[in-house]
Amino acid sequence: MAIENLRLAGYRGLLHATPEPLRVAIAVALARTLNQRALVAVIDSAACDRWHRQAGLDAALLEVHTFARLAREMRWRGGQQDLLVVDGPEAIPHGIASAVCDASAALARVGFLDQLDTATVERFASSLGPLLLLSRCEAPDGDSPGRSTELRVPLPDDRLDRYQAAWHTFLTAYDRFLAARGNAGFGAFLQQARSDPAQRPAVFAWHEAVRLAAWHPGKAALLGELLRRHEAERTLVFTPDRNSAYEIASAHLVPAVTAELPRAERRALLEAFATGQLTTLAGPRLLETGVDQQQADVAILVGGGHGTAQRRRRLQRVRTGGHCYELTTLETLEIGRASRWRASDADAAIAVHHG
């Protein structure tokens, strides 16, 4: 699972709570997968000996040295291997760890962290890659409204082909439009497509791609982990549409708040949530139904077509010190859109891949 998560992340990433024998096994497996000898940085000579012993017959795949030695020798070692492994970099003075990472020419990089917090992840994410989740949902401490954790989920194989076909259909027409119209944007394309039957299939393909990325079994499984983790806290699940809200309601026995509910029933559910009698609500339009600011402990943005302003308003439903999660689908339009919406809102998120 670790190797697959690293592959999805371009063979760059941070792993947490990994026992040392597993760290060695992952480094060896990566070296075999990439057909590259790994340059491994460890804290001291005792760790060097342990890594060599645990690698056994595969020790030739690993070149293990201390951070201190590598910091002195990276001028000539840095370009020799295309796989860099760093073990416990947060325990090393920042200048030494940075010297090792910055002087390496390796494209494939993995860091094993013993300490998990926002500052540590931010410190090494730029040089080693995003935090990767393996077997359970785990987020850095210190998340609060306006600062969220983006959980990136692979699109299942049976939907990936459909997504790629829909995206290709859209891009083919959109690229032709941009070539003819120069700086015209997506809104101008939609406006023209309304009166041009030849472009309507591209618009339908766009909506199909959005739908496939917004909700699928990978997100459903991750959402289940988050709901179990925060089962005692008041949680708002912002769904892409009413169908996914009903699916979540059926799977987890939580109320779905949609426009189809009678007004009195919606009001009763919202009052029960406000008083703590209900701990979870799911729905596509929870803002419009009257959830007050800072009323929830947790917000989960499953995906879909919300923009900068709506994203901000959704996160404002969470109390100070609460948790905000954004579920996005790897290798789809959701990654770029989420990044643009955060940038427009002067916000940031720790990107986490979940396999």
C-alpha positions in Angstrom: 0.0 0.0 0.0 2.9 2.4 0.8 4.5 1.8 -2.6 1.1 2.3 -4.4 0.5 5.6 -2.5 4.0 6.8 -3.3 3.4 5.9 -7.0 0.2 8.0 -7.0 2.2 10.9 -5.5 4.9 10.7 -8.1 7.2 8.8 -5.7 7.5 11.7 -3.3 6.0 11.8 0.2 6.2 11.7 4.0 5.2 8.6 6.0 4.4 8.6 9.7 4.3 6.0 12.5 6.2 3.5 10.4 8.3 1.0 12.4 12.0 0.9 11.4 11.9 -2.6 9.9 9.0 -1.4 7.7 10.9 1.7 6.7 13.8 -0.5 5.5 11.4 -2.7 3.7 9.8 0.2 1.9 13.1 1.7 0.9 14.2 -1.7 -0.5 10.9 -2.1 -2.3 11.2 1.4 -3.8 14.8 0.7 -4.9 13.6 -2.5 -6.7 10.5 -0.8 -8.2 12.5 2.1 -9.6 15.6 0.0 -10.4 17.7 2.6 -8.4 20.1 2.4 -5.5 18.7 4.4 -2.6 20.7 7.1 -0.8 19.5 6.9 2.8 20.1 9.5 5.5 19.8 8.4 9.1 20.3 10.1 12.5 23.5 8.3 13.7 25.9 5.4 13.1 23.9 3.1 15.2 20.9 3.7 12.9 23.3 3.0 9.9 24.1 -0.4 11.4 20.5 -1.3 12.1 19.4 -0.4 8.5 22.2 -2.6 7.1 21.3 -5.5 9.3 17.6 -5.3 8.6 18.1 -5.0 4.9 20.0 -8.3 4.9 20.8 -9.6 1.4 19.2 -6.4 0.0 21.8 -4.2 1.7 23.5 -3.5 -1.6 20.4 -1.6 -2.7 20.8 0.9 0.1 23.7 3.4 0.6 23.2 4.4 4.2 25.0 7.4 5.9 24.4 9.8 8.7 22.9 13.2 8.0 26.1 14.8 9.3 28.3 13.0 6.9 25.9 13.5 3.9 25.7 17.3 4.6 29.5 17.4 4.1 29.6 15.1 1.1 26.4 16.0 -0.9 28.5 18.1 -3.3 29.5 14.9 -5.0 27.1 12.4 -3.7 24.0 14.4 -4.5 23.8 13.5 -8.2 24.7 9.8 -7.8 21.3 8.3 -6.9 17.8 9.1 -8.1 16.1 7.9 -4.9 16.5 9.7 -1.6 15.3 8.3 1.7 15.5 10.4 4.9 14.8 8.8 8.3 13.6 11.1 11.1 14.6 14.4 9.6 12.7 16.4 12.3 15.3 15.3 14.9 18.1 16.9 12.9 19.0 20.6 13.0 17.1 22.2 10.2 20.2 23.4 8.4 21.7 20.0 8.1 18.4 18.3 7.0 17.8 21.0 4.4 21.4 20.7 3.1 20.9 17.0 2.4 17.5 17.4 0.8 18.4 20.5 -1.3 21.7 19.2 -2.6 20.1 15.9 -3.8 19.2 15.6 -7.5 16.9 12.7 -6.7 13.4 12.9 -8.2 12.0 10.1 -6.0 12.0 11.0 -2.3 10.5 9.6 0.8 10.7 10.9 4.4 9.9 8.9 7.5 8.6 11.1 10.3 8.4 10.2 14.0 6.6 13.5 14.9 3.3 14.5 13.3 2.2 18.1 13.5 1.5 20.9 11.1 4.8 22.6 11.5 6.8 19.4 10.8 4.8 18.5 7.8 5.1 22.0 6.4 8.8 22.0 7.0 9.5 19.0 4.8 6.5 18.9 2.4 8.3 21.2 -0.1 11.5 19.2 -0.3 10.2 15.6 0.2 6.5 15.6 -0.8 3.0 15.5 0.9 2.0 13.5 3.9 0.7 10.1 2.8 -1.8 8.0 4.8 -1.5 4.3 4.9 -4.0 2.3 6.9 -6.1 4.8 8.8 -7.1 8.4 8.6 -4.7 10.6 10.4 -4.3 14.4 10.2 -1.8 16.7 11.8 -2.7 18.5 15.0 -3.6 22.1 15.0 -6.2 22.2 12.2 -8.6 25.1 12.5 -11.2 26.9 10.4 -9.6 28.6 7.5 -6.9 26.0 7.5 -7.8 22.5 6.3 -6.5 19.1 5.4 -7.0 18.0 1.8 -7.4 14.3 1.6 -6.6 13.1 -2.0 -8.2 9.8 -3.0 -7.5 7.7 -6.1 -10.3 7.2 -8.6 -11.3 3.5 -8.8 -10.1 1.8 -12.0 -13.6 1.1 -13.2 -14.3 4.8 -13.3 -11.0 6.1 -14.3 -11.4 5.1 -18.0 -14.8 6.9 -18.1 -13.4 10.0 -16.5 -10.5 10.1 -18.9 -12.8 9.7 -21.9 -15.1 12.4 -20.7 -12.2 14.8 -20.0 -10.7 14.1 -23.4 -14.1 14.9 -25.1 -14.3 18.2 -23.2 -10.7 19.2 -23.7 -10.8 18.6 -27.4 -13.6 21.0 -27.9 -12.4 23.5 -25.3 -8.9 23.7 -26.9 -10.4 24.4 -30.3 -12.5 27.2 -28.7 -9.5 28.7 -27.0 -7.5 28.6 -30.2 -10.2 30.6 -31.9 -11.1 32.9 -29.1 -7.8 33.6 -27.5 -8.2 34.7 -23.8 -11.9 33.8 -23.6 -12.6 31.7 -20.5 -14.7 28.8 -19.5 -17.8 30.9 -19.0 -17.6 32.2 -22.6 -17.3 28.6 -23.8 -20.4 27.6 -21.9 -22.3 30.6 -23.2 -21.4 29.7 -26.8 -22.2 26.0 -26.3 -25.8 26.9 -25.4 -26.4 28.0 -29.0 -24.0 25.6 -30.7 -25.3 22.0 -30.8 -21.8 20.8 -31.9 -20.3 21.8 -28.6 -23.0 20.5 -26.3 -21.4 17.0 -26.0 -18.4 18.7 -24.6 -20.5 20.4 -21.9 -22.2 17.1 -21.1 -18.7 15.5 -20.9 -17.6 18.2 -18.5 -20.5 17.5 -16.1 -19.8 13.8 -16.4 -16.2 14.3 -15.4 -17.2 16.5 -12.4 -19.8 13.9 -11.3 -17.3 10.9 -11.5 -14.7 12.8 -9.5 -17.1 14.2 -6.9 -18.4 11.0 -5.4 -17.1 7.4 -5.8 -16.4 4.3 -3.5 -12.9 5.6 -2.6 -14.4 8.8 -1.1 -17.2 6.8 0.5 -14.6 4.6 2.3 -12.6 7.6 3.5 -15.7 9.4 4.6 -16.6 6.4 6.7 -13.2 6.6 8.4 -13.6 10.2 9.2 -17.1 9.7 10.6 -15.9 7.0 12.9 -13.0 9.1 14.0 -15.2 12.0 14.9 -18.3 10.1 15.9 -18.6 12.0 19.2 -18.3 15.4 17.6 -20.8 17.5 15.7 -20.0 17.0 12.0 -21.3 18.6 8.8 -20.9 16.6 5.6 -21.3 18.8 2.6 -22.2 16.5 -0.3 -21.9 17.1 -4.1 -25.6 16.3 -4.6 -28.7 14.9 -2.9 -28.1 11.3 -4.2 -24.7 11.1 -2.4 -26.4 12.6 0.7 -29.0 9.8 0.7 -26.3 7.2 0.1 -24.3 8.5 3.1 -27.5 8.6 5.2 -28.3 5.0 4.4 -24.7 3.7 5.0 -24.1 5.6 8.3 -27.6 6.1 9.7 -27.3 9.9 9.7 -30.0 12.4 8.6 -29.8 13.7 5.1 -31.0 17.3 4.8 -32.3 18.1 1.3 -34.8 20.3 -0.3 -37.2 17.4 -0.6 -37.7 17.3 3.2 -40.7 19.2 4.6 -39.7 22.5 6.1 -40.8 21.5 9.6 -38.7 18.3 9.5 -35.7 20.2 8.3 -36.1 22.8 11.1 -36.3 20.0 13.7 -33.1 18.3 12.4 -31.2 21.6 12.5 -32.4 22.4 16.0 -31.4 18.9 17.2 -27.9 19.4 15.7 -27.6 22.8 17.3 -28.4 21.4 20.7 -26.2 18.4 20.3 -29.0 15.8 20.1 -27.8 15.0 16.6 -24.0 14.8 16.0 -24.0 14.5 12.1 -25.9 16.1 9.2 -25.3 15.4 5.5 -26.6 17.4 2.6 -25.7 19.5 -0.4 -27.2 22.8 0.8 -26.6 22.9 4.6 -25.7 26.6 4.4 -29.0 27.5 2.9 -30.9 25.5 5.4 -29.7 27.5 8.3 -26.6 26.1 10.0 -25.0 28.9 12.0 -21.4 29.8 12.0 -19.1 27.9 14.4 -21.8 25.5 15.2 -19.9 22.3 14.2 -16.8 20.7 15.4 -16.0 19.1 12.0 -16.7 20.0 8.4 -16.1 17.5 5.6 -16.3 18.9 2.0 -16.8 15.8 -0.1 -16.4 17.5 -3.5 -18.4 19.0 -6.3 -18.8 22.4 -7.7 -18.4 24.8 -4.8 -16.2 27.8 -5.4 -14.1 30.2 -3.2 -16.9 32.0 -1.5 -19.0 28.9 -0.8 -15.9 27.0 0.5 -15.1 29.8 2.9 -18.7 29.9 4.2 -18.7 26.2 4.7 -15.5 26.3 6.7 -17.0 29.1 8.8 -19.6 26.6 10.2 -16.7 25.1 12.2 -15.8 26.3 15.7 -12.3 27.7 16.4 -9.9 24.7 16.8 -12.2 22.4 14.9 -11.3 20.1 12.0 -11.9 20.8 8.3 -11.4 18.2 5.6 -11.6 18.5 1.8 -11.9 15.2 -0.1 -10.5 15.5 -3.6 -9.8 12.9 -6.3 -6.3 12.3 -7.5 -5.5 13.0 -11.2 -8.7 14.8 -11.8 -9.8 18.4 -12.2 -10.7 18.5 -8.4 -7.0 18.9 -7.5 -6.5 22.1 -9.5 -9.8 23.6 -8.6 -9.3 23.1 -4.8 -5.8 24.7 -5.1 -7.2 27.7 -7.0 -10.0 28.2 -4.5 -7.6 28.1 -1.6 -5.2 30.5 -3.3 -8.1 33.0 -4.0 -9.0 32.8 -0.3 -5.4 33.3 1.0 -5.7 29.9 2.5 -3.6 26.7 2.5 -4.1 23.0 3.2 -1.8 20.1 3.9 -2.2 17.7 1.0 -2.6 14.1 2.1 -2.8 11.0 -0.2 -5.0 8.2 1.1 -4.9 4.7 -0.4 
